[in-house]
Amino acid sequence: MIYFDSAATSWPKPPEVWKAMEHCIKNVGANPGRSGHRMALEAGKLVDEARELLASLFNIRNPDRIVFTLNATEALNLAIKGLLKPGDHAITSSMEHNSVTRPLHILNGKGVEFTKVNCAKDGTIKVRDIESAIKANTVCIVITHASNVTGTVMPLGEIGQIAKKKGLRLIVDAAQTAGVINVDVSTMGIHLLAFPGHKGFYGPTGTGGLYIDDGLELAPLKEGGTGSNSELPGQPEVLPDRFESGTVNSVGIAGLAAGLKFLRREGMESIRQHEMELTQRFLNGAKEIKGLVVYGPDELYERTPVVSFNLEGKSTGLVGTALDQTYNIACRAGLHCAPDAHKTLGTFAQRLIRFSFSYFNSKKEIGFALRSLAEIAAIPSEKFNDQDKDKSCGC
C-alpha cells in the first residue's frame, strides 16, 4: 500500500512508538496520578515526560499549561466553548475544518456571534480583512494554521500581532502543522493551541492536547475525578487537573512521547525538506497530466505537504476508488470535513482528491502515483463515470 493520507493520520508509525506503548501496557499499566505505588508513579512520569517534550517544542514555559485530550477536535471544543459566552463575538476564516465551524455554529444558537472572513481561491487570507472584522464585543480569533484541504499556511505571526494590538485571544488549530512547521506560542502570540498527537507527532490515535496561556480561564467541558483535591465538590482550579477529569490515555501518551523523540532526533526541518521535495515533484508531474487541476498556493513553502486536485470530467469518488482498488494508493476523496473550504475553492459539488505526503514516502511512490493518474486521465470520462457509483469512496 502506498499511503498518501497522513493529513488524516500519519502512517506508518516509527517502531519506537508501538514499542513504547507495548512497554507501557505490559510493564506500567497503572492509573497515573491516582495512587502512590511504583507502577502509578511510573505511569505519571511517562505522562509528565510527554508534557515536557511538548512544552519544549512549542516554547511553553510551564508544561502544566498543556492539557491532554482525545484529539485536536476535543481540544478546540474546550477552547471555543470554554472561552466564549453569550454576547461575545469571534472571528474565523472560510477555510476552517468542521472542528472549528461546528462548535461556533452551536454557540451561535446560544447567543455567540461570529464573522467568517472570506479567503481567496488558493486558501490564502488577507490580514487586513481580519482586522476589519473586529467589533466592540470581539473576544477572539479562531483560525487554522494550515488548511487540511489545500495545505495553505496562514500568516499566523501577523494575525497574532493584530490579536495583541486589539487585546483579543488567539485560538489556533494546529492539526496540520504541529510537528510539521515550527509553532512558537510566544513569538506567534498564541493563547490557545489545539494539536493532535496522531499526525505530525507520529503518535497513536486518541491523543492530542490544548495549550492554555497563563492567566486564561476556561469553563471545563466535563467534571469528575482528577486524583487531586478530591474533597472539593467542584473541579480543582489547578492545571492540568482542572481539564483532565477521568483517566488519561497513558498508553497512547507513552506512544506520543516516543513519536516526539523521533521527531526531535530526525529534525523537523529535515523532515519538512523531504516532504516538500516530494510535494514539488508531484506538483511538477501533475502539470504534465491533461485535465488534472491542482488547488492551493503556487509558492511551495506557502503550503504543507498536502495537494488536493481533481481530474476534469471524472467522478472524484470513483477516482479515489480506482486509486485504492486498482493502484493500491490510499488517499482521501471528498469534502475532508471542511465544507466551507470547498465552498471557498468552488469545489463543494465535485469534491477533491487529496494526497498528503510524509517522511516515510519516497520519490518512487510519487512517480508511480503520477503514472497511475495519467492512466486514469486517459480513460474516456463517459466510460470511467459509468462504473458502479455505489463503490465510490468519497466523504
C-alpha positions in Angstrom: 0.0 0.0 0.0 1.2 3.5 -0.9 -0.1 5.7 1.9 -0.9 9.3 0.9 -3.3 10.1 3.8 -1.0 11.5 6.5 -3.1 14.7 6.8 -5.7 12.4 8.4 -3.4 10.2 10.4 0.3 9.6 9.8 1.4 6.1 8.9 3.4 4.1 9.3 4.4 4.9 12.9 8.1 4.7 13.9 8.8 1.4 15.6 9.7 3.1 18.9 6.1 4.4 19.1 4.4 1.0 19.3 7.3 -0.4 21.3 6.8 2.3 23.9 3.0 1.6 24.0 3.7 -2.1 24.4 6.1 -1.4 27.3 3.6 0.8 29.0 0.7 -1.6 28.8 2.9 -4.6 29.8 5.1 -3.1 32.5 3.5 0.1 33.7 -0.2 -0.1 33.0 -1.4 1.6 36.2 -3.5 4.8 36.6 -1.3 7.9 36.6 -1.8 10.3 39.4 -4.3 8.2 41.3 -2.1 6.0 43.6 1.2 6.1 45.3 2.6 2.7 44.3 5.5 2.3 41.9 3.5 1.5 38.8 1.2 4.5 39.2 4.2 6.8 39.8 6.0 5.4 36.7 2.8 6.0 34.6 2.7 9.6 35.9 6.4 10.0 34.8 5.5 8.9 31.3 2.7 11.4 31.1 4.8 14.2 32.5 7.6 13.4 30.0 5.3 13.9 27.1 4.0 17.2 28.6 7.6 18.4 28.9 8.5 17.3 25.4 5.5 19.3 24.0 6.4 22.3 26.1 9.9 22.4 24.7 8.7 22.0 21.1 6.1 24.8 21.4 8.3 27.1 23.6 5.8 26.8 26.5 7.4 27.8 29.9 5.1 25.8 32.1 4.3 22.2 30.9 1.3 22.1 33.2 -0.5 24.5 30.9 -0.8 21.6 28.4 -3.9 19.6 28.8 -4.2 16.2 27.2 -7.3 15.5 25.1 -8.5 12.7 22.8 -7.6 14.7 19.7 -7.5 18.3 18.3 -11.2 18.4 17.9 -11.8 17.9 21.6 -9.1 20.5 22.3 -10.8 23.0 20.0 -14.2 22.3 21.6 -12.7 23.0 25.0 -11.0 26.2 23.8 -14.0 27.6 21.9 -16.8 26.6 24.3 -14.7 27.2 27.4 -13.9 30.8 26.3 -16.9 32.2 24.5 -20.1 33.3 26.3 -23.5 34.7 25.1 -22.9 38.2 23.7 -19.3 37.5 22.7 -18.1 37.8 19.1 -15.5 35.6 17.4 -13.6 35.9 14.0 -12.8 32.9 11.9 -12.0 32.1 8.3 -13.7 30.4 5.4 -11.0 27.7 5.3 -11.8 26.1 8.6 -12.3 22.4 9.5 -15.7 21.4 11.0 -13.9 21.1 14.4 -14.0 24.9 14.4 -17.1 25.7 12.4 -19.4 23.3 14.2 -18.7 24.4 17.7 -19.2 28.0 16.5 -22.4 27.1 14.8 -23.7 25.5 18.1 -22.7 28.5 20.1 -24.3 30.9 17.6 -27.6 29.3 18.6 -26.8 30.2 22.2 -26.1 33.9 21.7 -22.5 33.9 20.5 -21.8 35.9 17.2 -19.1 35.1 14.7 -17.8 36.5 11.5 -16.4 34.3 8.8 -13.7 36.1 6.8 -13.6 35.0 3.2 -10.3 33.6 1.9 -9.1 33.7 -1.7 -9.4 30.8 -4.2 -6.0 29.5 -3.2 -7.0 29.4 0.5 -4.9 32.5 1.5 -6.3 35.2 3.8 -5.8 38.9 3.9 -4.8 40.0 7.4 -6.5 43.4 6.9 -9.8 41.6 6.3 -9.4 40.0 9.8 -8.7 43.4 11.3 -11.7 44.9 9.5 -14.0 42.2 11.1 -13.2 43.2 14.7 -16.1 44.6 16.6 -16.6 46.1 20.1 -17.6 42.7 21.5 -15.0 40.6 19.7 -13.2 38.3 22.1 -11.1 36.0 19.9 -9.8 35.0 16.5 -10.1 31.3 15.8 -8.0 30.1 12.8 -6.3 27.1 11.3 -2.6 27.3 11.0 -2.8 25.4 7.7 -5.8 24.2 5.6 -6.3 20.4 5.6 -7.7 20.7 2.1 -5.1 22.9 0.2 -2.3 22.9 2.8 -2.3 26.7 2.7 -0.3 28.2 5.6 -1.9 31.2 7.3 0.2 34.2 8.3 -0.1 33.3 12.0 2.6 35.8 13.2 0.8 38.8 11.6 -2.6 37.6 12.9 -1.0 37.2 16.4 0.2 40.8 16.2 -3.4 42.0 15.4 -4.7 40.0 18.3 -2.2 41.5 20.7 -2.8 45.1 19.4 -6.6 44.7 19.9 -6.5 42.7 23.1 -8.0 39.6 21.6 -7.4 35.9 22.3 -5.9 33.9 19.5 -7.1 30.3 19.2 -5.1 28.2 16.7 -5.9 24.8 15.1 -2.5 23.2 14.6 -3.9 19.9 13.4 -1.9 20.2 10.1 1.2 21.9 11.4 2.1 20.5 14.8 5.4 18.7 14.1 5.4 19.8 10.5 6.1 23.6 10.8 7.6 25.4 13.7 5.0 26.6 16.2 6.1 29.1 18.9 3.3 30.2 21.2 5.3 33.1 22.5 6.5 34.7 19.3 3.2 34.0 17.5 1.1 35.4 20.3 -1.0 32.2 20.7 -3.3 31.9 23.7 -4.9 28.6 23.0 -3.2 26.0 20.8 -5.0 22.8 19.8 -3.0 19.9 18.4 -3.3 16.2 17.6 -0.8 13.5 18.6 -1.5 11.2 15.7 -0.4 13.3 12.7 2.9 15.2 12.6 4.0 13.8 16.0 3.7 10.2 14.8 1.8 9.2 17.9 -1.3 6.9 18.1 -4.9 8.0 17.6 -6.7 9.0 20.7 -4.0 11.5 21.7 -3.9 15.3 21.4 -3.9 18.4 23.6 -4.6 22.0 24.3 -2.1 24.7 25.5 -3.8 27.3 27.7 -2.0 30.6 28.2 -1.1 31.8 31.7 -3.9 33.6 33.4 -6.5 32.4 30.9 -9.6 30.8 32.4 -11.9 28.4 30.6 -15.0 26.6 31.6 -14.4 22.8 31.7 -16.1 20.6 29.2 -16.5 17.9 31.8 -16.2 17.3 35.5 -15.1 14.3 37.5 -12.2 12.6 39.2 -8.8 14.2 38.9 -6.8 12.5 41.5 -6.3 15.8 43.3 -8.4 17.9 45.7 -10.9 15.0 46.0 -12.5 16.6 49.0 -13.9 19.5 46.8 -17.4 19.3 45.4 -16.3 21.2 42.2 -13.4 21.0 39.8 -10.0 21.9 41.2 -8.5 25.2 39.8 -5.0 23.8 39.3 -3.9 22.8 35.8 -3.7 20.3 34.1 -6.1 18.6 36.6 -9.0 21.0 36.0 -9.4 19.8 32.4 -8.3 16.2 32.7 -11.2 14.5 34.5 -11.0 10.8 34.3 -8.1 8.5 33.4 -5.9 9.9 30.7 -4.7 7.7 27.8 -1.4 6.9 29.4 -0.6 4.1 26.9 -1.3 6.4 24.0 0.6 9.3 25.6 3.6 6.9 26.0 3.5 6.4 22.3 3.1 10.1 21.7 6.3 10.8 23.8 8.2 8.2 21.6 6.9 10.0 18.5 8.1 13.3 19.8 11.5 11.9 20.5 11.6 10.5 16.9 10.7 14.0 15.6 13.4 15.6 17.7 16.0 13.1 16.6 15.3 13.3 12.9 14.8 17.0 13.0 11.6 18.9 12.0 13.4 20.9 9.3 15.0 17.7 7.7 11.6 16.0 7.7 9.9 19.1 6.2 12.6 19.3 3.5 12.0 15.7 2.4 8.2 16.1 2.4 8.3 19.3 0.4 10.7 17.8 -2.1 8.1 15.1 -2.7 5.3 17.7 -2.9 7.3 19.7 -5.5 7.9 16.5 -7.5 4.2 15.7 -7.6 3.3 19.3 -8.5 5.8 19.3 -11.4 4.5 16.0 -12.7 0.9 17.0 -12.3 1.4 19.8 -14.8 2.0 17.1 -17.5 -1.3 15.3 -16.9 -4.1 16.5 -19.1 -7.2 17.5 -17.2 -5.5 17.4 -13.7 -6.3 20.6 -11.8 -4.4 21.3 -8.6 -5.8 23.7 -5.9 -3.8 25.8 -3.4 -1.0 28.3 -3.4 1.6 28.4 -6.2 4.5 29.0 -3.8 5.8 25.7 -2.5 6.6 26.9 1.1 3.2 28.6 1.4 1.7 25.1 1.9 2.2 21.9 3.9 2.8 18.6 2.1 -0.8 18.4 1.1 -2.1 18.6 -2.5 -5.7 18.5 -3.5 -6.8 18.1 -7.1 -9.4 16.7 -9.5 -9.4 15.1 -12.9 -11.7 17.1 -15.2 -14.8 15.1 -16.2 -14.1 12.3 -13.7 -16.1 11.5 -10.6 -13.9 12.3 -7.6 -15.3 9.4 -5.6 -14.6 7.0 -8.4 -11.0 8.3 -8.9 -10.5 7.7 -5.2 -11.8 4.1 -5.6 -9.6 3.4 -8.6 -6.5 4.7 -6.8 -7.3 2.4 -3.9 -8.6 -0.8 -5.6 -6.6 -0.8 -8.8 -3.4 1.0 -7.9 -3.2 0.3 -4.1 -2.9 4.1 -3.3 -4.5 5.3 -0.1 -5.8 8.9 -0.3 -8.8 11.0 0.7 -11.6 11.9 -1.7 -14.5 14.1 -0.7 -15.1 17.2 1.4 -12.4 16.4 4.0 -14.7 17.6 6.9 -14.2 21.1 5.6 -17.3 22.1 3.5 -16.5 25.9 4.0 -13.1 25.4 2.4 -14.6 23.7 -0.6 -17.2 26.4 -1.0 -14.3 28.9 -1.0 -12.4 26.9 -3.6 -15.6 26.4 -5.7 -15.3 22.6 -5.3 -18.2 21.9 -3.0 -20.2 20.0 -5.6 -17.5 18.0 -7.2 -15.2 17.5 -4.1 -11.5 16.9 -4.4 -8.9 14.1 -4.2 -6.2 14.8 -1.5 -2.7 13.4 -1.4 -0.8 14.2 1.8 2.8 13.1 1.9 5.0 12.1 4.9 8.6 11.4 5.8 8.1 7.7 5.0 7.1 8.3 1.4 9.5 8.1 -1.5 10.2 9.6 -4.9 9.5 6.2 -6.4 6.0 6.3 -4.9 5.4 9.8 -6.3 6.4 8.6 -9.8 4.0 5.6 -9.6 1.2 7.8 -8.4 1.7 10.2 -11.3 1.7 7.4 -13.8 -1.5 6.0 -12.2 -3.2 9.3 -12.5 -2.1 9.7 -16.1 -3.7 6.3 -16.9 -6.9 7.3 -15.2 -6.9 10.6 -17.0 -6.6 8.8 -20.4 -9.8 6.8 -19.8 -12.8 8.5 -21.6 -15.0 10.2 -19.0 -18.2 8.6 -20.1 -16.7 5.1 -19.7 -15.0 5.9 -16.4 -18.1 7.5 -14.8 -20.2 4.6 -15.9 -18.6 2.4 -13.2 -20.6 1.3 -10.2 -21.0 4.5 -8.2 -22.1 2.6 -5.1 -18.4 1.6 -4.7 -17.1 5.1 -4.8 -15.0 6.1 -1.8 -15.6 9.8 -1.1 -16.6 11.6 2.0 
